[in-house]
Amino acid sequence: MEPTPNIAQKGPYGLDLEAGTYWWCACGYSQKQPFCDGSHRGRGFTPVKLTLDAPKKVW
């Protein structure tokens, strides 16, 4: 059976982020949207790694 994602928000998250590494939620179950809080465990999803070398606005 295919894992079913949760729709956390029906639109993009626009964020001004500092340089660093972030883990973007791919399952939609995180309570720290749009970032991963580990809620994907056991659901068949893996968060997306985002590494920024400089501050940037991301969508």
C-alpha positions as CSV (number, residue, x, y, z in Angstrom):
1,M,0.0,0.0,0.0
2,E,1.3,3.5,-0.9
3,P,1.9,5.9,2.0
4,T,-0.7,8.7,2.1
5,P,0.7,12.3,2.7
6,N,-1.2,14.9,4.7
7,I,-1.8,18.3,3.1
8,A,-0.4,20.6,5.7
9,Q,-1.2,23.8,3.8
10,K,-2.8,24.5,0.4
11,G,-0.1,27.0,-0.7
12,P,3.6,27.6,-0.5
13,Y,5.5,28.5,2.6
14,G,7.6,31.7,2.0
15,L,10.5,31.9,4.4
16,D,13.6,34.0,4.9
17,L,16.2,31.5,6.0
18,E,19.7,31.9,7.2
19,A,22.6,29.8,5.9
20,G,22.5,26.3,7.2
21,T,20.9,22.9,6.8
22,Y,17.2,22.4,7.0
23,W,14.9,19.3,6.7
24,W,11.7,20.0,4.8
25,C,8.7,17.9,5.7
26,A,7.6,15.6,2.9
27,C,4.8,13.7,4.8
28,G,2.7,16.7,5.9
29,Y,2.3,15.4,9.5
30,S,5.0,17.6,11.1
31,Q,3.8,20.0,13.8
32,K,6.7,22.3,12.9
33,Q,5.6,22.9,9.2
34,P,7.3,23.3,6.9
35,F,10.2,21.6,8.7
36,C,10.5,18.0,9.7
37,D,9.8,17.0,13.4
38,G,10.2,13.2,12.8
39,S,6.5,12.5,12.4
40,H,7.2,10.7,9.1
41,R,8.7,7.7,10.9
42,G,6.7,4.6,10.1
43,R,4.8,6.4,7.4
44,G,7.0,5.7,4.4
45,F,8.3,9.2,3.8
46,T,11.7,10.8,4.0
47,P,12.3,14.6,4.6
48,V,14.0,16.7,2.0
49,K,17.4,18.1,2.9
50,L,18.0,21.7,2.0
51,T,21.4,23.3,2.5
52,L,21.9,27.1,2.1
53,D,25.3,28.7,1.8
54,A,23.9,32.2,2.3
55,P,20.7,33.7,3.6
56,K,17.9,33.3,1.1
57,K,14.1,33.6,0.6
58,V,12.7,30.1,-0.2
59,W,9.3,28.9,-1.3
